[in-house]
């Protein structure tokens, strides 16, 4: 799995390693070959995230993460060759606030947001109850395998 991080706000090696492992588990769990998948990740501050959320989601507020999928579902993704499944934008400031609020480590929160985004990139959604339950179970499975429990 190739994760392309924005150079200007590159996370530390520990977080990169955790995100890579979580990404591989998430992609593998969904039946894709992680050796063929690429995702870009950008970390932004609260103001940048508010602007992106306003432009792309019509919400003039800070959010923790935005996902921009290349495909509308996992069924549309290629099964051969190397391909990008999309882009993830994480608000570091919001993630740190949430980690404090939820009482867990910043690493756990950042990895969770990344896993959450990967499932969005693969077509999962949490707007409907049945898909929300499926998505949450998939996320919790990965976080448990990572040993990053609440």
C-alpha positions as a Markdown table, in Angstrom:
| # | Residue | x | y | z |
|---|---|---|---|---|
| 1 | Unk | 0.0 | 0.0 | 0.0 |
| 2 | Unk | 1.3 | 3.4 | -0.9 |
| 3 | Unk | 0.3 | 6.3 | 1.2 |
| 4 | Unk | 1.3 | 9.7 | -0.2 |
| 5 | Unk | 1.6 | 12.3 | 2.5 |
| 6 | Unk | 1.7 | 16.0 | 1.9 |
| 7 | Unk | 5.3 | 17.1 | 2.4 |
| 8 | Unk | 4.4 | 20.3 | 4.3 |
| 9 | Unk | 2.8 | 18.6 | 7.2 |
| 10 | Unk | 4.3 | 15.1 | 7.2 |
| 11 | Unk | 3.6 | 13.1 | 10.3 |
| 12 | Unk | 6.3 | 11.3 | 12.3 |
| 13 | Unk | 7.5 | 7.8 | 11.6 |
| 14 | Unk | 5.4 | 6.2 | 14.4 |
| 15 | Unk | 2.2 | 7.6 | 13.0 |
| 16 | Unk | 3.1 | 6.8 | 9.4 |
| 17 | Unk | 3.8 | 3.2 | 10.4 |
| 18 | Unk | 0.5 | 2.9 | 12.3 |
| 19 | Unk | -1.5 | 4.4 | 9.5 |
| 20 | Unk | 0.2 | 2.1 | 7.0 |
| 21 | Unk | -0.5 | -1.0 | 9.0 |
| 22 | Unk | -4.1 | 0.1 | 9.5 |
| 23 | Unk | -4.5 | 0.9 | 5.8 |
| 24 | Unk | -3.2 | -2.5 | 4.8 |
| 25 | Unk | -5.6 | -4.3 | 7.3 |
| 26 | Unk | -8.5 | -2.2 | 6.1 |
| 27 | Unk | -7.8 | -2.8 | 2.4 |
| 28 | Unk | -7.1 | -6.5 | 2.9 |
| 29 | Unk | -10.3 | -6.9 | 5.0 |
| 30 | Unk | -12.3 | -5.5 | 2.1 |
| 31 | Unk | -10.9 | -8.0 | -0.4 |
| 32 | Unk | -8.5 | -5.7 | -2.2 |
| 33 | Unk | -4.8 | -6.3 | -2.7 |
| 34 | Unk | -3.0 | -3.6 | -0.7 |
| 35 | Unk | 0.1 | -3.8 | -3.0 |
| 36 | Unk | -2.1 | -2.2 | -5.8 |
| 37 | Unk | -3.7 | 0.6 | -3.7 |
| 38 | Unk | -2.6 | 4.2 | -3.3 |
| 39 | Unk | -4.2 | 6.8 | -1.0 |
| 40 | Unk | -3.1 | 10.5 | -0.6 |
| 41 | Unk | -3.3 | 12.0 | 2.9 |
| 42 | Unk | -3.1 | 15.7 | 3.8 |
| 43 | Unk | -3.0 | 17.1 | 7.3 |
| 44 | Unk | -4.5 | 20.6 | 7.6 |
| 45 | Unk | -5.3 | 23.1 | 10.3 |
| 46 | Unk | -8.8 | 24.0 | 11.5 |
| 47 | Unk | -9.2 | 27.0 | 9.2 |
| 48 | Unk | -8.2 | 25.0 | 6.1 |
| 49 | Unk | -10.6 | 22.2 | 7.1 |
| 50 | Unk | -13.5 | 24.7 | 7.6 |
| 51 | Unk | -12.9 | 26.1 | 4.2 |
| 52 | Unk | -12.7 | 22.6 | 2.6 |
| 53 | Unk | -15.8 | 21.5 | 4.4 |
| 54 | Unk | -17.7 | 24.6 | 3.3 |
| 55 | Unk | -16.6 | 24.2 | -0.4 |
| 56 | Unk | -17.1 | 20.4 | -0.7 |
| 57 | Unk | -19.9 | 19.6 | 1.8 |
| 58 | Unk | -21.7 | 23.0 | 2.2 |
| 59 | Unk | -21.0 | 23.1 | 5.9 |
| 60 | Unk | -19.2 | 26.1 | 7.3 |
| 61 | Unk | -17.6 | 24.4 | 10.2 |
| 62 | Unk | -14.5 | 22.4 | 11.1 |
| 63 | Unk | -14.7 | 18.7 | 10.8 |
| 64 | Unk | -12.2 | 16.0 | 11.7 |
| 65 | Unk | -11.7 | 14.3 | 8.3 |
| 66 | Unk | -12.9 | 14.5 | 4.7 |
| 67 | Unk | -12.7 | 11.7 | 2.2 |
| 68 | Unk | -12.7 | 12.1 | -1.6 |
| 69 | Unk | -13.2 | 8.8 | -3.3 |
| 70 | Unk | -12.1 | 8.0 | -6.8 |
| 71 | Unk | -14.9 | 5.4 | -7.2 |
| 72 | Unk | -18.4 | 5.3 | -5.8 |
| 73 | Unk | -18.1 | 1.7 | -4.6 |
| 74 | Unk | -15.6 | -1.1 | -4.1 |
| 75 | Unk | -17.2 | -3.0 | -7.0 |
| 76 | Unk | -16.1 | -0.2 | -9.4 |
| 77 | Unk | -12.4 | -0.5 | -8.4 |
| 78 | Unk | -9.9 | -2.2 | -10.7 |
| 79 | Unk | -8.9 | -5.7 | -9.8 |
| 80 | Unk | -5.6 | -5.6 | -11.6 |
| 81 | Unk | -2.9 | -2.9 | -11.8 |
| 82 | Unk | -2.0 | -0.1 | -9.5 |
| 83 | Unk | -4.7 | 2.5 | -8.7 |
| 84 | Unk | -5.6 | 5.3 | -6.3 |
| 85 | Unk | -8.8 | 4.9 | -4.3 |
| 86 | Unk | -8.9 | 8.6 | -3.3 |
| 87 | Unk | -7.7 | 11.4 | -1.0 |
| 88 | Unk | -8.0 | 11.9 | 2.7 |
| 89 | Unk | -7.8 | 15.2 | 4.5 |
| 90 | Unk | -7.3 | 15.2 | 8.3 |
| 91 | Unk | -7.7 | 18.2 | 10.6 |
| 92 | Unk | -4.9 | 17.6 | 13.1 |
| 93 | Unk | -6.3 | 20.2 | 15.6 |
| 94 | Unk | -9.7 | 18.6 | 15.6 |
| 95 | Unk | -8.3 | 15.1 | 16.0 |
| 96 | Unk | -6.3 | 16.2 | 19.0 |
| 97 | Unk | -9.3 | 17.9 | 20.6 |
| 98 | Unk | -11.3 | 14.7 | 20.1 |
| 99 | Unk | -8.6 | 12.5 | 21.5 |
| 100 | Unk | -8.7 | 14.6 | 24.6 |
| 101 | Unk | -12.5 | 14.6 | 24.8 |
| 102 | Unk | -12.7 | 10.8 | 24.3 |
| 103 | Unk | -9.8 | 10.1 | 26.7 |
| 104 | Unk | -7.5 | 8.2 | 24.3 |
| 105 | Unk | -4.2 | 8.9 | 22.6 |
| 106 | Unk | -3.8 | 11.2 | 19.7 |
| 107 | Unk | -2.3 | 8.3 | 17.7 |
| 108 | Unk | -5.5 | 6.2 | 18.3 |
| 109 | Unk | -7.7 | 9.1 | 17.1 |
| 110 | Unk | -5.6 | 9.8 | 14.0 |
| 111 | Unk | -5.5 | 6.2 | 13.0 |
| 112 | Unk | -9.2 | 5.8 | 13.6 |
| 113 | Unk | -9.9 | 8.8 | 11.4 |
| 114 | Unk | -7.7 | 7.3 | 8.7 |
| 115 | Unk | -9.5 | 3.9 | 8.9 |
| 116 | Unk | -12.9 | 5.7 | 8.9 |
| 117 | Unk | -11.8 | 7.5 | 5.7 |
| 118 | Unk | -10.6 | 4.4 | 4.0 |
| 119 | Unk | -14.0 | 2.8 | 4.4 |
| 120 | Unk | -15.6 | 5.9 | 3.0 |
| 121 | Unk | -13.2 | 5.7 | 0.0 |
| 122 | Unk | -14.4 | 2.1 | -0.5 |
| 123 | Unk | -18.0 | 3.2 | -0.6 |
| 124 | Unk | -19.2 | 2.7 | 3.0 |
| 125 | Unk | -21.5 | 5.3 | 4.3 |
| 126 | Unk | -22.9 | 6.1 | 7.8 |
| 127 | Unk | -26.0 | 8.0 | 6.7 |
| 128 | Unk | -28.3 | 4.9 | 6.8 |
| 129 | Unk | -28.6 | 2.8 | 10.0 |
| 130 | Unk | -27.8 | -0.5 | 8.3 |
| 131 | Unk | -24.6 | 0.7 | 6.5 |
| 132 | Unk | -23.6 | 2.7 | 9.6 |
| 133 | Unk | -23.6 | -0.5 | 11.7 |
| 134 | Unk | -21.6 | -2.4 | 9.0 |
| 135 | Unk | -19.1 | 0.5 | 8.7 |
| 136 | Unk | -18.6 | 0.8 | 12.5 |
| 137 | Unk | -18.1 | -3.0 | 12.9 |
| 138 | Unk | -15.5 | -2.9 | 10.1 |
| 139 | Unk | -13.7 | 0.0 | 11.7 |
| 140 | Unk | -13.8 | -1.5 | 15.2 |
| 141 | Unk | -12.4 | -4.8 | 13.8 |
| 142 | Unk | -9.4 | -3.0 | 12.4 |
| 143 | Unk | -8.8 | -0.9 | 15.5 |
| 144 | Unk | -9.0 | -4.0 | 17.6 |
| 145 | Unk | -6.5 | -5.8 | 15.4 |
| 146 | Unk | -4.2 | -2.8 | 15.8 |
| 147 | Unk | -4.6 | -2.9 | 19.5 |
| 148 | Unk | -5.9 | 0.7 | 19.5 |
| 149 | Unk | -9.0 | 0.2 | 21.6 |
| 150 | Unk | -11.1 | 3.0 | 23.2 |
